[in-house]
Amino acid sequence: MTHASPPTTYSPARIRETVQELLALEALPPIVQAGHPVLRQYAAPFEGQLEPDELRRLIVLMRKVMHAAPGVGLAAPQLGIPLQLAVLEDQFEIDEATAAARGRTPLEFFAMLNPSYSRLGDGTAAFFEGCLSLSGLQAVVHRPESVRLEYVTPDGGQVTKDFSGWQARIVQHETDHLHGRLYIDRAELRSLSTNSEYAARWAEPGIAAASRELGFPAGSHAGSPSSRDAETD
């Protein structure tokens, strides 16, 4: 069964008004949680809906919210803005064994507009994954191990860049947000765990123990070859 995300119902004027309201807040805005329709709509491509200074200030705000959460990425829909914009950064310190198993290396901060990705090669990786919009939960997601990302920079530059390992996972996760997808659409639902159960039982570099005891496949999975594809469950 295939589900395509409906396009956002927000007009350009409403998108800008929503951004202006957030920028006027004295405190950091809350992160939108699953169940809000903005997370299930195909966000509007950025086509100049915001003035350059508004876009710059929004990116600064999103980075602050991401750091405060804390997280390694944040998409505009997670602040209630159905616009194809996301910020990404991974500077967390983790142990060497986990970093090696997950191919996790630091990701320098960047903001991307109108991204899409396609898989590179046949490699697939499966690890527990969480989301700031599904607070308190994690599940195993099989994803392409390497992807090619195409996006627009805030100053209008066109970028094509390849990512692998954990960086590729972050890129896919955030791009999916902008297309109305959540990680649970791609997850092994038998692996779904609260953060406390994950920390107590499954916080190891790989997923072998969780796969064995929760009863889901640890090996290769059909995954999702491209962010342009429709969701399938």
C-alpha positions as CSV (number, residue, x, y, z in Angstrom):
1,M,0.0,0.0,0.0
2,T,1.4,3.4,-1.0
3,H,0.8,6.7,0.6
4,A,1.8,10.0,-1.0
5,S,2.1,13.0,1.3
6,P,-0.4,15.7,0.4
7,P,1.0,19.1,-0.4
8,T,0.9,21.8,2.3
9,T,-2.3,23.9,2.4
10,Y,-0.3,26.9,3.6
11,S,-0.1,29.9,1.2
12,P,3.2,31.7,0.8
13,A,1.7,34.6,2.9
14,R,0.8,32.2,5.7
15,I,4.2,30.6,5.7
16,R,5.8,34.0,6.1
17,E,3.3,35.0,8.8
18,T,4.1,31.8,10.8
19,V,7.8,32.5,10.5
20,Q,7.4,36.1,11.7
21,E,5.3,34.9,14.7
22,L,8.1,32.5,15.7
23,L,10.8,35.1,15.3
24,A,8.8,37.5,17.6
25,L,8.7,35.0,20.5
26,E,10.9,35.7,23.5
27,A,11.4,32.0,24.2
28,L,12.4,29.1,22.0
29,P,9.3,27.6,20.2
30,P,8.2,24.1,21.1
31,I,8.9,21.2,18.6
32,V,5.8,20.0,16.9
33,Q,4.9,16.4,17.8
34,A,3.6,13.5,15.7
35,G,-0.1,13.9,15.0
36,H,0.1,17.5,13.8
37,P,-0.8,17.5,10.1
38,V,2.2,19.8,9.2
39,L,4.5,16.8,9.7
40,R,2.5,14.7,7.2
41,Q,2.4,17.3,4.4
42,Y,4.8,17.8,1.5
43,A,6.4,21.1,2.5
44,A,6.5,23.9,0.0
45,P,9.8,24.3,-1.9
46,F,11.6,27.5,-1.0
47,E,10.9,30.0,-3.7
48,G,11.6,33.3,-2.0
49,Q,8.7,33.2,0.5
50,L,11.0,34.9,3.1
51,E,13.2,37.9,2.8
52,P,16.9,37.1,3.1
53,D,17.1,38.5,6.7
54,E,14.0,36.5,7.7
55,L,15.6,33.3,6.3
56,R,18.8,34.0,8.1
57,R,17.1,34.7,11.4
58,L,15.0,31.5,11.0
59,I,18.1,29.4,10.4
60,V,19.7,30.9,13.6
61,L,16.5,30.1,15.5
62,M,16.3,26.5,14.2
63,R,19.9,25.9,15.2
64,K,19.2,27.1,18.7
65,V,16.2,24.8,19.0
66,M,18.2,21.9,17.6
67,H,21.0,22.5,20.2
68,A,18.5,22.9,23.1
69,A,16.6,19.7,22.3
70,P,19.3,18.4,21.8
71,G,19.4,16.9,18.3
72,V,21.5,16.5,15.2
73,G,19.0,18.0,12.8
74,L,15.7,20.0,12.7
75,A,13.4,20.6,9.8
76,A,11.1,23.6,9.5
77,P,7.9,21.5,9.7
78,Q,9.0,20.6,13.2
79,L,8.4,24.2,14.1
80,G,5.1,24.2,12.3
81,I,6.5,25.8,9.1
82,P,5.8,23.7,6.0
83,L,8.8,25.0,4.1
84,Q,11.6,22.9,2.6
85,L,14.3,24.0,5.0
86,A,16.4,22.0,7.5
87,V,19.5,22.5,9.6
88,L,22.0,19.7,10.4
89,E,24.9,19.4,12.8
90,D,26.5,16.5,14.7
91,Q,29.3,17.4,17.1
92,F,28.4,14.9,19.9
93,E,31.1,13.0,21.5
94,I,30.5,9.2,21.5
95,D,32.7,6.2,22.3
96,E,35.0,4.9,19.7
97,A,33.3,1.5,19.4
98,T,29.9,3.0,18.7
99,A,31.4,5.6,16.3
100,A,33.2,2.8,14.3
101,A,30.1,0.5,14.2
102,R,27.8,3.3,13.0
103,G,30.3,5.1,10.8
104,R,29.6,8.2,12.8
105,T,31.9,11.2,12.3
106,P,31.3,14.9,13.1
107,L,29.0,16.7,10.7
108,E,29.7,20.5,10.4
109,F,26.7,22.7,10.6
110,F,24.8,23.5,7.4
111,A,21.4,24.5,6.3
112,M,19.7,23.1,3.2
113,L,16.7,24.2,1.1
114,N,14.7,22.0,-1.3
115,P,16.8,18.8,-0.8
116,S,16.5,15.4,-2.4
117,Y,18.7,12.4,-2.2
118,S,19.3,9.2,-4.1
119,R,21.1,6.1,-2.9
120,L,24.7,5.2,-3.9
121,G,25.4,1.5,-4.2
122,D,23.6,-1.4,-2.6
123,G,24.8,-1.0,1.0
124,T,22.2,-0.8,3.7
125,A,22.7,0.0,7.4
126,A,20.2,-0.6,10.3
127,F,20.4,1.2,13.6
128,F,18.1,2.6,16.2
129,E,16.9,6.1,15.3
130,G,14.9,8.7,17.1
131,C,13.1,11.9,16.3
132,L,12.5,15.1,18.2
133,S,8.9,15.0,16.9
134,L,8.3,11.5,18.4
135,S,9.6,12.3,21.8
136,G,10.7,9.4,24.0
137,L,10.7,6.7,21.3
138,Q,13.3,5.0,19.1
139,A,13.1,2.2,16.5
140,V,15.4,0.4,14.1
141,V,15.5,1.9,10.6
142,H,17.2,0.3,7.6
143,R,18.5,3.0,5.3
144,P,20.9,3.2,2.3
145,E,24.5,3.4,3.7
146,S,25.5,6.1,1.2
147,V,23.5,8.8,-0.5
148,R,23.9,11.7,-2.9
149,L,22.3,14.8,-1.7
150,E,21.2,17.7,-3.9
151,Y,20.1,21.0,-2.2
152,V,20.1,24.8,-2.4
153,T,22.1,26.8,0.1
154,P,20.6,29.9,1.8
155,D,22.5,32.2,-0.5
156,G,21.1,30.4,-3.6
157,G,24.0,28.1,-4.4
158,Q,23.4,24.6,-6.0
159,V,25.1,21.8,-4.1
160,T,25.6,18.1,-4.8
161,K,27.4,16.2,-2.1
162,D,27.8,12.5,-1.2
163,F,27.3,11.3,2.4
164,S,27.9,7.9,4.1
165,G,27.5,6.3,7.5
166,W,25.7,8.3,10.2
167,Q,25.9,11.5,8.2
168,A,23.9,9.8,5.4
169,R,21.3,8.8,8.0
170,I,20.9,12.4,9.3
171,V,20.6,13.7,5.7
172,Q,17.9,11.2,4.8
173,H,16.0,11.7,8.1
174,E,15.8,15.5,7.7
175,T,15.0,15.4,4.0
176,D,12.2,12.9,4.7
177,H,10.7,15.4,7.1
178,L,10.3,17.9,4.3
179,H,8.5,15.4,2.2
180,G,5.9,14.5,4.9
181,R,7.7,11.3,6.1
182,L,8.6,10.2,9.6
183,Y,11.2,7.6,10.5
184,I,8.4,5.2,11.7
185,D,7.3,4.9,8.1
186,R,10.5,3.1,7.4
187,A,11.1,1.4,10.8
188,E,11.0,-2.2,12.0
189,L,8.0,-1.6,14.3
190,R,8.8,-4.6,16.4
191,S,11.9,-2.7,17.5
192,L,9.9,0.3,18.8
193,S,11.2,1.2,22.2
194,T,11.0,3.9,24.8
195,N,14.2,5.8,25.4
196,S,14.4,4.3,28.9
197,E,14.1,0.7,27.6
198,Y,16.6,1.5,24.8
199,A,19.1,2.8,27.3
200,A,18.6,-0.2,29.6
201,R,18.6,-2.9,27.0
202,W,19.7,-2.0,23.5
203,A,22.3,0.8,23.9
204,E,25.1,-1.1,22.1
205,P,26.9,-0.2,18.9
206,G,24.8,-2.6,16.8
207,I,21.3,-4.1,16.8
208,A,22.0,-7.8,17.1
209,A,20.6,-8.3,20.6
210,A,17.5,-6.2,19.9
211,S,16.9,-8.1,16.7
212,R,17.2,-11.5,18.4
213,E,15.0,-10.7,21.4
214,L,12.4,-8.4,19.8
215,G,12.0,-10.5,16.7
216,F,12.9,-8.4,13.7
217,P,15.4,-8.8,10.9
218,A,18.9,-7.3,11.4
219,G,20.1,-7.9,7.9
220,S,19.4,-6.3,4.5
221,H,16.1,-4.6,4.1
222,A,14.4,-3.1,1.1
223,G,14.8,0.3,2.6
224,S,14.2,3.5,0.5
225,P,16.3,4.2,-2.5
226,S,15.3,7.8,-2.9
227,S,13.6,10.7,-1.2
228,R,11.6,11.1,-4.4
229,D,9.8,7.8,-3.8
230,A,6.4,7.5,-2.2
231,E,6.0,6.0,1.3
232,T,5.2,2.3,1.4
233,D,4.0,0.3,4.4
